[in-house]
Amino acid sequence: MKKKDMNKQTIIQDAVAEIILAEGAVSVSTTKVAKLAHIAQSNVYLYFKDKQALLDSVYQRERNRIINTTDIAELRNHDIDIETRIRYYIEQVYDYSLANPDSMNLIQQIKFLMGEDDGLVINDSPNNIVHELLQEAIDNQVIKKLPINLHMGMVFSTIHQHTNNIGDQQYPESEYKFEDIYQFIWDAMRIH
Amino acid sequence: MKKKDMNKQTIIQDAVAEIILAEGAVSVSTTKVAKLAHIAQSNVYLYFKDKQALLDSVYQRERNRIINTTDIAELRNHDIDIETRIRYYIEQVYDYSLANPDSMNLIQQIKFLMGEDDGLVINDSPNNIVHELLQEAIDNQVIKKLPINLHMGMVFSTIHQHTNNIGDQQYPESEYKFEDIYQFIWDAMRIH
């Protein structure tokens, strides 16, 4: 049996990411991946049992990037008041999205293909911490009593649209400050 | 030359819509459409020159449904104050989305495939009227000075997520009133 090579696994994931960004998640096939990664198709199956596993792994890799570049633990720190923690969460999504627009596109593409409410999304740990944070804010009447995926979806889609606008050169990054985007999001969420 | 048959055109559009809802817009091919519509593939080309034309036509059909079921002209009626007109716009998207969740999914799928900022979206007339309305509201300092696609995207994605939640039976329609959803959206948009 062939020995697994972590470097090859990365090459395969990179190929999957490249196809998603160019053609969308639906276009991913092991044939295409093998061709782009310059390896035999049978070799792809050594690392990933099917297309679903490939997409899961690329999704998880992007989620891990978010965890590693952001300070998720702070969101649970009860010494910090809840409004500040929510602001911090929004700021982290904002910074990550500006620095990694492709990563946000990958996540959105894979989520879109899998369905927003797929177990894939709900069971990963950063989402659980954010979910907990927002539930706490609802219970303490800091934010509106609405489905948590409306709150989280608003944060994600507003910031993602904004960074896509910058990427499409609709306006320069300097045109709007974080504060402008934050105010839009926070005004929706909070109880007035 | 074969004579065009409007009934057949509708059958083809229905087949396209069925494929999009089941498998996503990327999966549409003239081969699949011909099979589902029980007509020869050459016949599909009699009505639509390519896949792009097929998707455009289904997108346009859904947009026309929105126009026909909503009172777009009222949005331009300057006898009505601007806040009321924006509320009316949000209410129309809400009512349409609850009554036609599949239609919203079709529009989202096709938009997603084409890219949000495609000419397809920007050049259609209901969007132009909404664009005009929101620009007027920005100029009059009624809503925040932010890209109009952030305002419109928020309205669309919040309502769409909410109707999808209902469709997925996460909660019954009665759990949240229009007023709850409206307040979330309007608080984000307006200047406080």
Interface residues (C-beta under 8 A of the other chain):
Chain A: G24 V26 S27 F112 L113 E116 D117 K144 K145 L146 P147 N149 L150 G153 M154 S157 T158 Q161 H162 N164 N165 D168 Q170 Y171 Y176 D180 I181 Q183 F184 I185 D187 A188 M189 R190 H192
Chain B: G24 V26 S27 F112 L113 E116 D117 K144 K145 L146 P147 N149 L150 G153 M154 S157 T158 Q161 H162 N164 N165 D168 Q170 Y171 Y176 D180 I181 Q183 F184 I185 D187 A188 M189 R190 H192
